[in-house]
Amino acid sequence: MERYPLVFGLRDLIQGDGFLAGVAVSGRALLHQDGTDIWIEGINPGGFSETGTSYAEAVERFRHAYTAILFDIASEVSSFDEFKSGVEEFFQGCAAKPEAEWHQAVEDVRSGRTSADWLSRKSADAPVTIEVTRVEHPSSKNNEVEVGTALAA
């Protein structure tokens, strides 16, 4: 089964009780097909996955699942600091096996064993980061388009 290592970037504004937070992630995920289903498994952040009947549907569901987790964290805390800690803990939650599979998939792309011309490419060496900031002064200047997904190479 071919596995495609993905890098992605997402930005969210999350409301909690008494705070508004900006969350920007540069993360990693693993894409693979199982029968007619396309699966995307989170690596950083890890511990969640989504499926769809097409790449676009799987990405959309993955995106919504990620945001729903941020909403859940916000609903379970009573301060921005607790939210930030919860999001950072979620981001660091990565099991060794999926991470090793992601790295192997990167090597398969680099060696030419796996090809995905339908995906743009980005360096697999790009840092994975999560940034959680308190939004003190909401402004339209804070609006940004999502970074999107690309094949890690």
VMD Tcl script that builds the backbone (N, CA, C; Angstrom):
set m [mol new atoms 459]
animate dup $m
set s [atomselect $m all]
$s set {name element resname resid chain x y z} {
  {N N MET 1 A 0.848 -1.175 0.000}
  {CA C MET 1 A 0.000 0.000 0.000}
  {C C MET 1 A 0.896 1.243 0.000}
  {N N GLU 2 A 0.643 2.139 -0.945}
  {CA C GLU 2 A 1.412 3.381 -0.990}
  {C C GLU 2 A 0.908 4.337 0.083}
  {N N ARG 3 A 1.869 4.995 0.701}
  {CA C ARG 3 A 1.574 6.011 1.710}
  {C C ARG 3 A 2.221 7.309 1.243}
  {N N TYR 4 A 1.504 8.386 1.395}
  {CA C TYR 4 A 1.983 9.692 0.955}
  {C C TYR 4 A 2.190 10.584 2.176}
  {N N PRO 5 A 3.421 11.016 2.423}
  {CA C PRO 5 A 3.677 11.911 3.550}
  {C C PRO 5 A 3.248 13.327 3.189}
  {N N LEU 6 A 2.449 13.912 4.039}
  {CA C LEU 6 A 1.950 15.258 3.788}
  {C C LEU 6 A 2.495 16.226 4.826}
  {N N VAL 7 A 2.702 17.458 4.402}
  {CA C VAL 7 A 2.923 18.579 5.313}
  {C C VAL 7 A 1.772 19.540 5.077}
  {N N PHE 8 A 1.329 20.178 6.147}
  {CA C PHE 8 A 0.177 21.065 6.002}
  {C C PHE 8 A 0.296 22.249 6.951}
  {N N GLY 9 A -0.428 23.290 6.628}
  {CA C GLY 9 A -0.510 24.470 7.475}
  {C C GLY 9 A -1.954 24.884 7.629}
  {N N LEU 10 A -2.338 25.191 8.854}
  {CA C LEU 10 A -3.707 25.620 9.144}
  {C C LEU 10 A -3.677 26.778 10.135}
  {N N ARG 11 A -4.671 27.647 10.021}
  {CA C ARG 11 A -4.829 28.757 10.960}
  {C C ARG 11 A -6.272 28.782 11.414}
  {N N ASP 12 A -6.471 28.993 12.707}
  {CA C ASP 12 A -7.817 29.043 13.282}
  {C C ASP 12 A -7.917 30.157 14.302}
  {N N LEU 13 A -9.118 30.691 14.444}
  {CA C LEU 13 A -9.475 31.557 15.566}
  {C C LEU 13 A -10.442 30.757 16.418}
  {N N ILE 14 A -10.102 30.569 17.690}
  {CA C ILE 14 A -10.891 29.743 18.586}
  {C C ILE 14 A -11.351 30.592 19.764}
  {N N GLN 15 A -12.659 30.537 20.036}
  {CA C GLN 15 A -13.219 31.244 21.176}
  {C C GLN 15 A -13.330 30.298 22.366}
  {N N GLY 16 A -12.895 30.782 23.506}
  {CA C GLY 16 A -13.068 30.055 24.751}
  {C C GLY 16 A -13.828 30.933 25.712}
  {N N ASP 17 A -14.039 30.458 26.916}
  {CA C ASP 17 A -14.732 31.261 27.923}
  {C C ASP 17 A -13.811 32.380 28.388}
  {N N GLY 18 A -14.039 33.578 27.853}
  {CA C GLY 18 A -13.271 34.752 28.243}
  {C C GLY 18 A -12.020 35.003 27.419}
  {N N PHE 19 A -11.819 34.288 26.333}
  {CA C PHE 19 A -10.627 34.545 25.517}
  {C C PHE 19 A -10.892 34.196 24.058}
  {N N LEU 20 A -10.074 34.812 23.206}
  {CA C LEU 20 A -10.042 34.507 21.783}
  {C C LEU 20 A -8.594 34.171 21.467}
  {N N ALA 21 A -8.378 33.006 20.815}
  {CA C ALA 21 A -7.018 32.547 20.545}
  {C C ALA 21 A -6.812 32.301 19.067}
  {N N GLY 22 A -5.628 32.627 18.611}
  {CA C GLY 22 A -5.200 32.263 17.269}
  {C C GLY 22 A -4.328 31.027 17.370}
  {N N VAL 23 A -4.593 30.047 16.509}
  {CA C VAL 23 A -3.803 28.817 16.505}
  {C C VAL 23 A -3.287 28.618 15.084}
  {N N ALA 24 A -1.968 28.577 14.946}
  {CA C ALA 24 A -1.332 28.335 13.650}
  {C C ALA 24 A -0.486 27.082 13.777}
  {N N VAL 25 A -0.712 26.137 12.883}
  {CA C VAL 25 A 0.019 24.878 12.924}
  {C C VAL 25 A 0.696 24.623 11.583}
  {N N SER 26 A 1.917 24.151 11.648}
  {CA C SER 26 A 2.608 23.560 10.499}
  {C C SER 26 A 2.831 22.119 10.919}
  {N N GLY 27 A 2.085 21.213 10.310}
  {CA C GLY 27 A 2.081 19.844 10.782}
  {C C GLY 27 A 2.379 18.816 9.709}
  {N N ARG 28 A 2.239 17.554 10.107}
  {CA C ARG 28 A 2.497 16.436 9.207}
  {C C ARG 28 A 1.354 15.433 9.316}
  {N N ALA 29 A 1.068 14.782 8.199}
  {CA C ALA 29 A 0.022 13.761 8.154}
  {C C ALA 29 A 0.438 12.696 7.143}
  {N N LEU 30 A -0.231 11.560 7.205}
  {CA C LEU 30 A 0.048 10.449 6.301}
  {C C LEU 30 A -1.233 10.096 5.566}
  {N N LEU 31 A -1.151 10.052 4.241}
  {CA C LEU 31 A -2.292 9.735 3.381}
  {C C LEU 31 A -2.107 8.335 2.813}
  {N N HIS 32 A -3.172 7.542 2.832}
  {CA C HIS 32 A -3.125 6.236 2.176}
  {C C HIS 32 A -4.532 5.826 1.773}
  {N N GLN 33 A -4.605 4.892 0.857}
  {CA C GLN 33 A -5.892 4.403 0.381}
  {C C GLN 33 A -6.106 2.986 0.904}
  {N N ASP 34 A -7.315 2.727 1.386}
  {CA C ASP 34 A -7.709 1.411 1.880}
  {C C ASP 34 A -9.005 1.045 1.158}
  {N N GLY 35 A -8.898 0.234 0.127}
  {CA C GLY 35 A -10.066 -0.067 -0.703}
  {C C GLY 35 A -10.489 1.180 -1.448}
  {N N THR 36 A -11.723 1.590 -1.244}
  {CA C THR 36 A -12.219 2.807 -1.908}
  {C C THR 36 A -12.092 4.040 -1.016}
  {N N ASP 37 A -11.633 3.857 0.216}
  {CA C ASP 37 A -11.520 4.973 1.154}
  {C C ASP 37 A -10.117 5.573 1.149}
  {N N ILE 38 A -10.067 6.891 1.220}
  {CA C ILE 38 A -8.826 7.640 1.365}
  {C C ILE 38 A -8.729 8.035 2.834}
  {N N TRP 39 A -7.618 7.699 3.470}
  {CA C TRP 39 A -7.408 8.011 4.878}
  {C C TRP 39 A -6.305 9.043 5.036}
  {N N ILE 40 A -6.495 9.967 5.970}
  {CA C ILE 40 A -5.443 10.901 6.374}
  {C C ILE 40 A -5.307 10.768 7.886}
  {N N GLU 41 A -4.087 10.430 8.305}
  {CA C GLU 41 A -3.788 10.230 9.722}
  {C C GLU 41 A -2.862 11.345 10.198}
  {N N GLY 42 A -3.240 12.014 11.268}
  {CA C GLY 42 A -2.402 13.056 11.834}
  {C C GLY 42 A -1.146 12.476 12.465}
  {N N ILE 43 A -0.010 13.103 12.189}
  {CA C ILE 43 A 1.254 12.709 12.796}
  {C C ILE 43 A 1.642 13.757 13.837}
  {N N ASN 44 A 1.753 15.009 13.426}
  {CA C ASN 44 A 1.951 16.157 14.313}
  {C C ASN 44 A 0.951 17.226 13.902}
  {N N PRO 45 A -0.134 17.415 14.587}
  {CA C PRO 45 A -0.555 16.690 15.773}
  {C C PRO 45 A -1.042 15.291 15.418}
  {N N GLY 46 A -0.961 14.400 16.392}
  {CA C GLY 46 A -1.328 13.008 16.159}
  {C C GLY 46 A -2.556 12.589 16.940}
  {N N GLY 47 A -2.901 11.332 16.767}
  {CA C GLY 47 A -4.000 10.782 17.540}
  {C C GLY 47 A -5.365 10.921 16.914}
  {N N PHE 48 A -5.438 11.352 15.663}
  {CA C PHE 48 A -6.737 11.439 14.992}
  {C C PHE 48 A -6.539 11.193 13.504}
  {N N SER 49 A -7.596 10.757 12.856}
  {CA C SER 49 A -7.563 10.523 11.413}
  {C C SER 49 A -8.959 10.726 10.861}
  {N N GLU 50 A -9.035 10.831 9.562}
  {CA C GLU 50 A -10.327 10.971 8.874}
  {C C GLU 50 A -10.254 10.260 7.543}
  {N N THR 51 A -11.412 10.004 6.992}
  {CA C THR 51 A -11.507 9.282 5.740}
  {C C THR 51 A -12.489 9.977 4.811}
  {N N GLY 52 A -12.372 9.661 3.529}
  {CA C GLY 52 A -13.297 10.160 2.519}
  {C C GLY 52 A -13.203 9.280 1.293}
  {N N THR 53 A -14.120 9.490 0.373}
  {CA C THR 53 A -14.103 8.709 -0.865}
  {C C THR 53 A -13.228 9.358 -1.926}
  {N N SER 54 A -12.720 10.569 -1.635}
  {CA C SER 54 A -11.799 11.266 -2.529}
  {C C SER 54 A -10.766 11.993 -1.673}
  {N N TYR 55 A -9.685 12.395 -2.304}
  {CA C TYR 55 A -8.658 13.154 -1.588}
  {C C TYR 55 A -9.266 14.430 -1.006}
  {N N ALA 56 A -10.044 15.163 -1.791}
  {CA C ALA 56 A -10.634 16.424 -1.337}
  {C C ALA 56 A -11.550 16.203 -0.135}
  {N N GLU 57 A -12.362 15.152 -0.188}
  {CA C GLU 57 A -13.272 14.875 0.922}
  {C C GLU 57 A -12.485 14.494 2.183}
  {N N ALA 58 A -11.447 13.690 2.034}
  {CA C ALA 58 A -10.637 13.295 3.194}
  {C C ALA 58 A -9.950 14.510 3.819}
  {N N VAL 59 A -9.408 15.402 2.988}
  {CA C VAL 59 A -8.766 16.618 3.494}
  {C C VAL 59 A -9.782 17.486 4.230}
  {N N GLU 60 A -10.956 17.661 3.655}
  {CA C GLU 60 A -11.991 18.478 4.297}
  {C C GLU 60 A -12.392 17.898 5.646}
  {N N ARG 61 A -12.588 16.598 5.712}
  {CA C ARG 61 A -12.970 15.957 6.974}
  {C C ARG 61 A -11.836 16.018 8.000}
  {N N PHE 62 A -10.604 15.855 7.530}
  {CA C PHE 62 A -9.437 15.959 8.409}
  {C C PHE 62 A -9.371 17.361 9.004}
  {N N ARG 63 A -9.561 18.353 8.163}
  {CA C ARG 63 A -9.540 19.750 8.595}
  {C C ARG 63 A -10.600 20.007 9.657}
  {N N HIS 64 A -11.823 19.506 9.414}
  {CA C HIS 64 A -12.915 19.709 10.373}
  {C C HIS 64 A -12.652 18.964 11.678}
  {N N ALA 65 A -12.086 17.764 11.608}
  {CA C ALA 65 A -11.775 16.998 12.820}
  {C C ALA 65 A -10.739 17.738 13.666}
  {N N TYR 66 A -9.731 18.291 13.015}
  {CA C TYR 66 A -8.701 19.053 13.720}
  {C C TYR 66 A -9.329 20.252 14.444}
  {N N THR 67 A -10.153 21.014 13.742}
  {CA C THR 67 A -10.785 22.183 14.356}
  {C C THR 67 A -11.713 21.775 15.487}
  {N N ALA 68 A -12.435 20.679 15.327}
  {CA C ALA 68 A -13.330 20.193 16.384}
  {C C ALA 68 A -12.536 19.852 17.649}
  {N N ILE 69 A -11.334 19.320 17.486}
  {CA C ILE 69 A -10.500 19.027 18.653}
  {C C ILE 69 A -10.113 20.316 19.358}
  {N N LEU 70 A -9.775 21.353 18.598}
  {CA C LEU 70 A -9.471 22.649 19.215}
  {C C LEU 70 A -10.686 23.197 19.958}
  {N N PHE 71 A -11.880 23.063 19.368}
  {CA C PHE 71 A -13.113 23.498 20.037}
  {C C PHE 71 A -13.315 22.715 21.335}
  {N N ASP 72 A -13.074 21.407 21.300}
  {CA C ASP 72 A -13.229 20.579 22.503}
  {C C ASP 72 A -12.280 21.033 23.606}
  {N N ILE 73 A -11.034 21.295 23.235}
  {CA C ILE 73 A -10.062 21.763 24.232}
  {C C ILE 73 A -10.546 23.076 24.830}
  {N N ALA 74 A -11.027 23.991 23.986}
  {CA C ALA 74 A -11.508 25.296 24.470}
  {C C ALA 74 A -12.697 25.137 25.414}
  {N N SER 75 A -13.542 24.163 25.150}
  {CA C SER 75 A -14.741 23.995 25.991}
  {C C SER 75 A -14.427 23.346 27.338}
  {N N GLU 76 A -13.247 22.768 27.473}
  {CA C GLU 76 A -12.883 22.050 28.697}
  {C C GLU 76 A -11.985 22.858 29.632}
  {N N VAL 77 A -11.621 24.069 29.239}
  {CA C VAL 77 A -10.705 24.871 30.057}
  {C C VAL 77 A -11.374 26.177 30.473}
  {N N SER 78 A -10.754 26.838 31.449}
  {CA C SER 78 A -11.344 28.087 31.930}
  {C C SER 78 A -10.460 29.302 31.706}
  {N N SER 79 A -9.318 29.116 31.009}
  {CA C SER 79 A -8.440 30.259 30.755}
  {C C SER 79 A -7.652 30.052 29.473}
  {N N PHE 80 A -7.107 31.146 28.967}
  {CA C PHE 80 A -6.253 31.072 27.780}
  {C C PHE 80 A -5.030 30.208 28.053}
  {N N ASP 81 A -4.405 30.381 29.222}
  {CA C ASP 81 A -3.197 29.614 29.526}
  {C C ASP 81 A -3.479 28.115 29.524}
  {N N GLU 82 A -4.623 27.696 30.066}
  {CA C GLU 82 A -4.996 26.283 30.049}
  {C C GLU 82 A -5.244 25.810 28.619}
  {N N PHE 83 A -5.878 26.667 27.819}
  {CA C PHE 83 A -6.112 26.323 26.418}
  {C C PHE 83 A -4.786 26.126 25.691}
  {N N LYS 84 A -3.880 27.076 25.852}
  {CA C LYS 84 A -2.582 26.989 25.196}
  {C C LYS 84 A -1.860 25.706 25.596}
  {N N SER 85 A -1.851 25.394 26.864}
  {CA C SER 85 A -1.205 24.157 27.339}
  {C C SER 85 A -1.864 22.927 26.736}
  {N N GLY 86 A -3.196 22.910 26.683}
  {CA C GLY 86 A -3.922 21.777 26.114}
  {C C GLY 86 A -3.634 21.586 24.639}
  {N N VAL 87 A -3.567 22.678 23.879}
  {CA C VAL 87 A -3.284 22.596 22.445}
  {C C VAL 87 A -1.846 22.122 22.221}
  {N N GLU 88 A -0.918 22.648 23.002}
  {CA C GLU 88 A 0.481 22.224 22.860}
  {C C GLU 88 A 0.641 20.746 23.210}
  {N N GLU 89 A -0.062 20.272 24.225}
  {CA C GLU 89 A -0.022 18.850 24.590}
  {C C GLU 89 A -0.605 17.993 23.461}
  {N N PHE 90 A -1.722 18.421 22.895}
  {CA C PHE 90 A -2.322 17.726 21.760}
  {C C PHE 90 A -1.333 17.649 20.605}
  {N N PHE 91 A -0.661 18.748 20.301}
  {CA C PHE 91 A 0.282 18.793 19.189}
  {C C PHE 91 A 1.450 17.833 19.408}
  {N N GLN 92 A 1.921 17.721 20.632}
  {CA C GLN 92 A 3.071 16.856 20.923}
  {C C GLN 92 A 2.703 15.378 20.945}
  {N N GLY 93 A 1.409 15.057 21.007}
  {CA C GLY 93 A 0.972 13.666 21.085}
  {C C GLY 93 A 1.150 12.939 19.764}
  {N N CYS 94 A 2.262 12.271 19.604}
  {CA C CYS 94 A 2.570 11.557 18.364}
  {C C CYS 94 A 3.120 10.193 18.721}
  {N N ALA 95 A 2.464 9.149 18.259}
  {CA C ALA 95 A 2.944 7.789 18.514}
  {C C ALA 95 A 4.141 7.477 17.623}
  {N N ALA 96 A 5.032 6.633 18.121}
  {CA C ALA 96 A 6.269 6.320 17.396}
  {C C ALA 96 A 6.000 5.611 16.068}
  {N N LYS 97 A 5.038 4.676 16.028}
  {CA C LYS 97 A 4.800 3.906 14.801}
  {C C LYS 97 A 4.326 4.798 13.644}
  {N N PRO 98 A 3.286 5.625 13.834}
  {CA C PRO 98 A 2.891 6.492 12.701}
  {C C PRO 98 A 3.992 7.460 12.269}
  {N N GLU 99 A 4.770 7.951 13.223}
  {CA C GLU 99 A 5.855 8.864 12.861}
  {C C GLU 99 A 6.912 8.136 12.034}
  {N N ALA 100 A 7.239 6.898 12.408}
  {CA C ALA 100 A 8.207 6.104 11.639}
  {C C ALA 100 A 7.672 5.815 10.237}
  {N N GLU 101 A 6.367 5.540 10.124}
  {CA C GLU 101 A 5.750 5.304 8.808}
  {C C GLU 101 A 5.824 6.556 7.953}
  {N N TRP 102 A 5.644 7.736 8.562}
  {CA C TRP 102 A 5.727 9.002 7.834}
  {C C TRP 102 A 7.139 9.171 7.265}
  {N N HIS 103 A 8.155 8.932 8.106}
  {CA C HIS 103 A 9.540 9.076 7.646}
  {C C HIS 103 A 9.864 8.077 6.536}
  {N N GLN 104 A 9.353 6.852 6.643}
  {CA C GLN 104 A 9.574 5.855 5.593}
  {C C GLN 104 A 8.903 6.306 4.293}
  {N N ALA 105 A 7.705 6.880 4.407}
  {CA C ALA 105 A 7.001 7.374 3.219}
  {C C ALA 105 A 7.784 8.512 2.557}
  {N N VAL 106 A 8.428 9.358 3.355}
  {CA C VAL 106 A 9.276 10.429 2.801}
  {C C VAL 106 A 10.422 9.806 2.016}
  {N N GLU 107 A 11.062 8.787 2.564}
  {CA C GLU 107 A 12.159 8.115 1.857}
  {C C GLU 107 A 11.670 7.473 0.562}
  {N N ASP 108 A 10.451 6.932 0.572}
  {CA C ASP 108 A 9.885 6.346 -0.646}
  {C C ASP 108 A 9.675 7.402 -1.726}
  {N N VAL 109 A 9.258 8.606 -1.328}
  {CA C VAL 109 A 9.091 9.700 -2.296}
  {C C VAL 109 A 10.447 10.145 -2.814}
  {N N ARG 110 A 11.387 10.333 -1.929}
  {CA C ARG 110 A 12.719 10.808 -2.326}
  {C C ARG 110 A 13.428 9.830 -3.252}
  {N N SER 111 A 13.207 8.519 -3.038}
  {CA C SER 111 A 13.879 7.510 -3.863}
  {C C SER 111 A 13.149 7.250 -5.177}
  {N N GLY 112 A 11.932 7.793 -5.319}
  {CA C GLY 112 A 11.158 7.576 -6.539}
  {C C GLY 112 A 10.251 6.359 -6.489}
  {N N ARG 113 A 10.238 5.633 -5.363}
  {CA C ARG 113 A 9.346 4.471 -5.237}
  {C C ARG 113 A 7.886 4.897 -5.155}
  {N N THR 114 A 7.647 6.118 -4.667}
  {CA C THR 114 A 6.300 6.671 -4.581}
  {C C THR 114 A 6.282 7.993 -5.317}
  {N N SER 115 A 5.273 8.173 -6.143}
  {CA C SER 115 A 5.130 9.407 -6.903}
  {C C SER 115 A 3.701 9.910 -6.768}
  {N N ALA 116 A 3.564 11.204 -6.671}
  {CA C ALA 116 A 2.230 11.817 -6.581}
  {C C ALA 116 A 2.283 13.173 -7.289}
  {N N ASP 117 A 2.222 13.137 -8.614}
  {CA C ASP 117 A 2.299 14.364 -9.401}
  {C C ASP 117 A 1.108 15.279 -9.168}
  {N N TRP 118 A 0.041 14.754 -8.584}
  {CA C TRP 118 A -1.165 15.528 -8.343}
  {C C TRP 118 A -1.071 16.377 -7.073}
  {N N LEU 119 A 0.047 16.242 -6.332}
  {CA C LEU 119 A 0.267 17.047 -5.136}
  {C C LEU 119 A 1.445 17.986 -5.344}
  {N N SER 120 A 1.347 19.200 -4.836}
  {CA C SER 120 A 2.514 20.072 -4.834}
  {C C SER 120 A 3.520 19.501 -3.831}
  {N N ARG 121 A 4.770 19.947 -3.921}
  {CA C ARG 121 A 5.821 19.415 -3.048}
  {C C ARG 121 A 6.361 20.496 -2.123}
  {N N LYS 122 A 6.744 20.040 -0.949}
  {CA C LYS 122 A 7.367 20.909 0.038}
  {C C LYS 122 A 8.376 20.066 0.807}
  {N N SER 123 A 9.423 20.671 1.287}
  {CA C SER 123 A 10.469 19.939 1.990}
  {C C SER 123 A 9.934 19.235 3.235}
  {N N ALA 124 A 10.279 17.970 3.368}
  {CA C ALA 124 A 9.922 17.203 4.566}
  {C C ALA 124 A 10.695 17.697 5.779}
  {N N ASP 125 A 11.741 18.460 5.530}
  {CA C ASP 125 A 12.557 18.982 6.621}
  {C C ASP 125 A 11.999 20.274 7.210}
  {N N ALA 126 A 10.887 20.744 6.673}
  {CA C ALA 126 A 10.255 21.947 7.221}
  {C C ALA 126 A 9.885 21.684 8.682}
  {N N PRO 127 A 10.096 22.652 9.549}
  {CA C PRO 127 A 9.803 22.416 10.963}
  {C C PRO 127 A 8.298 22.237 11.207}
  {N N VAL 128 A 7.980 21.382 12.176}
  {CA C VAL 128 A 6.601 21.253 12.625}
  {C C VAL 128 A 6.450 22.163 13.837}
  {N N THR 129 A 5.441 23.017 13.791}
  {CA C THR 129 A 5.273 24.010 14.853}
  {C C THR 129 A 3.800 24.210 15.176}
  {N N ILE 130 A 3.573 24.666 16.382}
  {CA C ILE 130 A 2.242 25.105 16.781}
  {C C ILE 130 A 2.439 26.433 17.505}
  {N N GLU 131 A 1.631 27.399 17.150}
  {CA C GLU 131 A 1.704 28.704 17.795}
  {C C GLU 131 A 0.304 29.067 18.271}
  {N N VAL 132 A 0.187 29.290 19.556}
  {CA C VAL 132 A -1.090 29.660 20.158}
  {C C VAL 132 A -0.915 31.053 20.745}
  {N N THR 133 A -1.679 32.005 20.244}
  {CA C THR 133 A -1.554 33.385 20.705}
  {C C THR 133 A -2.905 33.909 21.165}
  {N N ARG 134 A -2.859 34.738 22.189}
  {CA C ARG 134 A -4.071 35.412 22.650}
  {C C ARG 134 A -4.345 36.563 21.689}
  {N N VAL 135 A -5.565 36.659 21.225}
  {CA C VAL 135 A -5.961 37.753 20.340}
  {C C VAL 135 A -6.526 38.861 21.221}
  {N N GLU 136 A -5.729 39.908 21.393}
  {CA C GLU 136 A -6.132 41.031 22.248}
  {C C GLU 136 A -6.993 42.040 21.502}
  {N N HIS 137 A -6.660 42.237 20.240}
  {CA C HIS 137 A -7.363 43.239 19.438}
  {C C HIS 137 A -7.763 42.607 18.108}
  {N N PRO 138 A -8.938 41.962 18.070}
  {CA C PRO 138 A -9.371 41.354 16.806}
  {C C PRO 138 A -9.385 42.393 15.690}
  {N N SER 139 A -8.878 42.005 14.535}
  {CA C SER 139 A -8.773 42.910 13.402}
  {C C SER 139 A -8.815 42.114 12.110}
  {N N SER 140 A -9.345 42.729 11.067}
  {CA C SER 140 A -9.364 42.069 9.769}
  {C C SER 140 A -7.943 41.826 9.261}
  {N N LYS 141 A -6.962 42.527 9.790}
  {CA C LYS 141 A -5.566 42.313 9.399}
  {C C LYS 141 A -5.065 40.931 9.818}
  {N N ASN 142 A -5.763 40.311 10.771}
  {CA C ASN 142 A -5.368 38.979 11.239}
  {C C ASN 142 A -5.848 37.868 10.319}
  {N N ASN 143 A -6.708 38.189 9.371}
  {CA C ASN 143 A -7.250 37.164 8.480}
  {C C ASN 143 A -6.175 36.707 7.499}
  {N N GLU 144 A -6.047 35.395 7.361}
  {CA C GLU 144 A -5.111 34.823 6.408}
  {C C GLU 144 A -5.735 33.594 5.781}
  {N N VAL 145 A -5.346 33.309 4.571}
  {CA C VAL 145 A -5.784 32.100 3.891}
  {C C VAL 145 A -4.951 30.948 4.425}
  {N N GLU 146 A -5.558 29.786 4.539}
  {CA C GLU 146 A -4.842 28.608 5.021}
  {C C GLU 146 A -3.684 28.283 4.098}
  {N N VAL 147 A -2.645 27.704 4.673}
  {CA C VAL 147 A -1.459 27.348 3.910}
  {C C VAL 147 A -1.725 26.173 2.995}
  {N N GLY 148 A -2.497 25.175 3.433}
  {CA C GLY 148 A -2.857 24.027 2.602}
  {C C GLY 148 A -1.986 22.812 2.857}
  {N N THR 149 A -2.078 21.826 1.957}
  {CA C THR 149 A -1.318 20.587 2.092}
  {C C THR 149 A -0.412 20.389 0.885}
  {N N ALA 150 A 0.684 19.663 1.119}
  {CA C ALA 150 A 1.633 19.349 0.052}
  {C C ALA 150 A 2.299 18.015 0.359}
  {N N LEU 151 A 2.845 17.388 -0.646}
  {CA C LEU 151 A 3.600 16.141 -0.495}
  {C C LEU 151 A 4.960 16.476 0.088}
  {N N ALA 152 A 5.331 15.791 1.157}
  {CA C ALA 152 A 6.645 16.012 1.773}
  {C C ALA 152 A 7.692 15.255 0.970}
  {N N ALA 153 A 8.729 15.943 0.606}
  {CA C ALA 153 A 9.790 15.318 -0.181}
  {C C ALA 153 A 11.150 15.723 0.341}
}
mol reanalyze $m
mol bondsrecalc $m
mol representation Tube
mol addrep $m
